[in-house]
């Protein structure tokens, strides 16, 4: 499994609009090839992280065009460009 972790910062006056847009894009995000889990966290200051768990690095790389298009939807709301990084997942457990 592979994780794409992206740091971002929204403009303070765009936080509510960004959350509404994210909810509209949910099905598009979750329908990307190999998507297992998607987590988006944001603080009150607009700083946040996206953690997307996918099958493999290759799958994540194959989704890059779609990911860029989705981030493009947020372009006017971002205070700075998102900063993605990729990681091999060592453990992903959920307590039942």
Phi, psi and omega per residue, in radians:
X1 nan 2.658 -3.067
X2 -2.304 2.491 3.113
X3 -2.079 2.255 2.980
X4 -1.785 2.016 -3.128
X5 -1.928 2.136 -3.062
X6 -2.145 2.132 3.047
X7 -1.531 2.430 3.119
X8 -2.559 2.928 3.061
X9 -2.523 2.119 3.085
X10 -1.563 2.667 3.005
X11 -1.141 2.426 -3.075
X12 -0.943 -0.611 -3.114
X13 -1.457 0.070 -3.113
X14 -1.954 0.012 -3.019
X15 -1.038 -0.844 -3.124
X16 -1.133 -0.736 3.118
X17 -1.128 -0.664 3.127
X18 -1.128 -0.719 3.122
X19 -1.144 -0.713 3.106
X20 -1.111 -0.745 3.122
X21 -1.132 -0.727 3.114
X22 -0.991 -0.770 3.129
X23 -1.115 -0.625 3.086
X24 -1.158 -0.576 -3.071
X25 -1.569 0.013 -3.042
X26 -0.917 -0.870 -3.086
X27 -1.143 -0.624 3.105
X28 -1.144 -0.715 3.123
X29 -1.139 -0.867 -3.053
X30 -1.257 -0.286 3.139
X31 -1.557 0.007 3.082
X32 -1.115 2.537 -3.102
X33 -0.933 2.278 3.022
X34 1.306 0.122 -3.102
X35 -1.215 2.181 3.085
X36 -1.819 -0.750 -3.058
X37 -2.676 2.519 3.136
X38 -2.353 2.159 3.132
X39 -2.219 2.292 3.089
X40 -2.251 2.109 3.122
X41 -2.125 2.495 -3.132
X42 -2.550 2.394 3.069
X43 -1.489 2.999 -3.127
X44 -1.090 -0.365 -3.136
X45 -1.523 0.013 3.121
X46 1.587 -0.059 3.086
X47 -1.439 2.420 -3.120
X48 -2.766 -3.134 3.134
X49 -2.437 2.496 2.973
X50 -1.952 2.310 3.027
X51 -2.105 1.993 3.119
X52 -1.987 2.081 3.112
X53 -1.723 2.136 -3.128
X54 -2.250 2.999 -3.062
X55 -1.027 -0.741 -3.036
X56 -2.790 2.937 3.057
X57 -1.063 -0.698 -3.141
X58 -1.065 -0.726 3.099
X59 -1.127 -0.766 3.111
X60 -1.052 -0.790 3.128
X61 -1.095 -0.648 3.136
X62 -1.161 -0.412 3.140
X63 -1.537 -0.045 -3.000
X64 -0.999 -0.693 -3.136
X65 -1.097 -0.744 3.107
X66 -1.153 -0.746 3.133
X67 -1.056 -0.790 3.117
X68 -1.079 -0.695 3.120
X69 -1.124 -0.705 3.123
X70 -1.157 -0.798 3.084
X71 -1.057 -0.580 3.104
X72 -1.046 -0.541 3.089
X73 -1.096 -0.441 -3.107
X74 -1.708 0.050 -2.981
X75 -0.877 -0.789 -3.111
X76 -1.263 -0.265 -3.095
X77 -1.682 -0.295 -3.079
X78 -1.410 2.390 3.067
X79 -1.416 -0.394 3.124
X80 -2.774 2.828 -3.141
X81 -1.114 2.531 3.085
X82 -1.136 2.667 -3.101
X83 -2.101 1.649 -3.124
X84 -1.456 2.656 3.018
X85 -2.544 2.666 -3.121
X86 -2.078 2.566 -3.068
X87 -2.528 2.519 2.983
X88 -1.326 2.303 -3.120
X89 -1.446 2.092 3.124
X90 -1.489 -0.578 3.127
X91 -2.718 2.439 3.072
X92 -2.514 1.650 -3.084
X93 -2.069 2.592 3.081
X94 -2.230 2.323 3.102
X95 -1.375 2.247 -3.105
X96 -1.363 nan nan
